[in-house]
Amino acid sequence: MNVLILGSGGREHVLTWKSVQSAIVEHVYVAPGNAGTAQIATNVDLSVMDFEAVAAFCKANKINVLIPGSEDPLVAGIVDFMEAQQDLDIFILGPNKESAQLEGSKEYAKAFMLENNIPTATYDSFTSETINEAKAYLRTKTAPYVLKADGLAAGKGVVISETLEHADATLDDMLLDEKFGKASSRVVIEDFLQGVEFSIFAMSDGENYVILPEAKDYKRIGEGDTGLNTGGMGAVSPVPFMNSDYLEKVETQIIKPTFDGLKKRQMTFVGFVFFGLINDNGDPKVIEYNVRMGDPETEVVFPRIQNDFGAMLELAANKRLNEVKMRIDERTCSTVFTVSGGYPESYDKGTKITFRPHEANDAVIFHAGTKIQEHDIVTSGGRVLAVSAFGEDIQDALRKSYNGVQNISFDKMYYRKDIGQDLLTLSK
């Protein structure tokens, strides 16, 4: 089996790492990849949005499985494009353009949840033409106010306002000043839900699905969940309250109704569904859908999966995913991200990274924003490296992740020192 993975982040490094371990995967290519994927697979100089070039590469290199890592090519319709190509027999682990709207449009997703009685926050949506109605709607709510850009905004399109004045100003920024470009031409306002946020994942072959482990990530740049939203500063899996009873509730109330709702709309969904959830006083509610694996969640979810990933892909390609018996490592896995100083705002690139020797079994380093420059590995993004480690409990896993972080250094390197600390009280 030959596999092509599209993307250059930490998620793609993990998917590459898992793919090369498979007994039935022969070659793994990553486009464009990063310095980490270059060490274990073959990087290819292709843009994930150049569908014609991707199709040509797949034909020339006899690619059997294509895995788009991020949401952009999926929402733009790469699956539809590839399926329309003649003489290209390939399995794509991703949804078509219509199904990708679950992530591509917040309003679409909220309407879908409402239609299928999937628990979520009350909401309404507005455009620049209805901004006065939007501000009037805010005045029927109580703080904090949740405002979401309808389209894709690289994980930064959600603003939580503590005051009405800030919410009004945020609406102006999004709708009138196009803070997130076309992504915020429509804004969803929804009720704030109190509780512990977490994510759970499912992999679907279009007819069947399997449930993957859950995780909790940490989105804010500052400790104590303060400051600007980022792509994610760290993650932990599993979460303490996810027992068999709670998982059954999540599957019965959210996962199964989602797939049933897709079938009701005669939509075939292949790929990963990321269910962004909140534990609201013991009841799971949906905050958002993503149509791919999360990052940094992949860095803790996939290490816990003990199944041969290539075998899972082969079964999915033949719509036999129901035959998979998931084998999950019961230990805790944590990951801590090191990021460039200044991120998520302006930051330097091209900074040399130094790796000190470390015990290989203690932690695994997944690359996100790196590239090879001459003979050095240098920074090429805001989120640079994720250090994942297993432990017998949350504290043990985090101790090993943070020990691994100490073996990395680059100028202005920053990381949060409180990943997972809020879960410690829940696990007691």
Secondary structure, DSSP 8 states (H G I E B T S, - for coil): -EEEEEE-SHHHHHHHHHHHT-SS--EEEEEE--HHHHHHSEE----TT-HHHHHHHHHHTT--EEEE-SHHHHHHTHHHHHHT-TT---EE-S--TTTTHHHH-HHHHHHHHHHTT--B--EEEEEGGGHHHHHHHHTTS-SSEEEEESS--TT--EEEESSHHHHHHHHIIIIIS-TTGGGGSEEEEE----SEEEEEEEEEESS-EEEEEEEEE--EEETTTEEEE-S-SEEEES-TT--HHHHHHHIIIIIHHHHHHHHHTT---EEEEEEEEEEETTEEEEEEEESS--TTTHHHHHHHB-S-HHHHHHHHHTT-GGG----B--SEEEEEEEE-TTTTSS-----B-EE----TTT-EEEESSEEEETTEEEE-SSEEEEEEEEESSHHHHHHHHHHHHTTEE-TT-B--S-TTHHHHHHT-
